Amino acid sequence: MCGNKAFVESPPFLAFRFPPNPAPSMIPDLSCSLEPYFFRQTKNIMSYIWLGDSQGFWVFPVAFEDSYMHGYFWNGIEWVFGSVLEETIYAFF
């Protein structure tokens, strides 16, 4: 079942904060996803993203610059800092 996701402006004290918990073990259903138009509103909020090549993973975005999203990506074991080109994001949850 898809739930509504509230989008709020992240408080300044959360900026560039490390993800608070390990990523959930569940993988959201793509049918419950939102279009990437809203993705910039998820700064400092753990989200699941799907790329155009059908690859999906948990991400904790901390900054958006030009056309890149910078943040922590869950590799199955730990959070790793990196970047992804926003235009490659197909959908998110």
Buried (B, 14 or more C-beta within 10 A) or exposed (E): EEEEBEEEEBEEEEEEEEBEEEBEEEEBEEEEBBEBEEBEBBBBBBBBBBBEEEEBBBBBBBEBEEEBBBBBBBEEEEBEEEEBEBEBBBBBB
